[in-house]
Amino acid sequence: MRNAEQYLEALRRHGLTETEDGFALTVQGFQKGSRRALALRDQGDPEAIRMLSLAPEDPARWEYCRCIQIDAFTAEVRRSGI
């Protein structure tokens, strides 16, 4: 049961929820993903530069942030063995 609790906590920390279609991004997840995108932009990442030029309500920007958060969540799960 501990792993299930840790898994749900990791989802929450990354601003994700699980749906039958995969992962959905919360507003908190969008904010965290946007901060990660800013760091990537500062490193010269062309995709982050392009995505951050979009309006915050643009679905492509939300999808980009969702992918960033899924990557971070997956890395944490692998690292921790949840």
N, C-alpha and C positions, 0 to 999 in steps of 0.2 A: 504493500500500500504506500510505503514511503516514496517509491519511485513515481507513482501516479501523482502524489502531492507535489513532488519536485518538478515534474513535467508541467503541471498546471501553473505552478509558480513561475517557471521559466517562460511559459506562454504569456503570462500577465506582464512579466518584466519587459518582454520584447513588444508588448502592445499587439498581441495576436490572439485570435480566437480560432477554434477549430470548427469547421462546418463540414457537411457531407461532401462538399466540393473542394475542400482543402483548407487553406488558412485565409482568414479575413483580417484586415487591419483595423485597429481601433484608432481613435483620434490621438491617443497617447502614442501609439505605434507610428502614426504619421509624423508626429513631432520628433520622435526619436530617430526615425528614418531620415527626416530632413536634416537633423543635426549630423548624422553620419554622412549624408550627401554633401554637406558643407565641408566636412573634413576631407572627403574625397575630392571635392572641387579644389580645395586649397593645395592638394597634391597634384593637381593638373589633370584629373580624370575627365576626359571629354564627355562621357555620358552624364556624369554628375553635373557638369557645366550646362549641358543642354537641358537636363531635367529641371534644374533649379531656375532656368529662365522661364519655365512655364508657370502659369498662375497656380496658386495653391489648390484651387478647386478642380484643376485639370485632371481627368481620370488617368492620364499617362503618368503624371507625377505621383499620384497615389499608388499606382501599380509599381512604379520604380521603388518607392519607399517600402511597399509590401515585400518586394523581392529582397531588398537590403535587410529587412527585419527577419525574413525567413532564413536568409544566409546566416545571420548572427545567431538566431535561435538554434539552427541545426548545428552550428559549430559548438555552441555551449552544450547541447545534448550529447554530442559525440565526445567532447572533452570530459564531461562529468560522468558519462555512462548512465545517464538517467534512463 
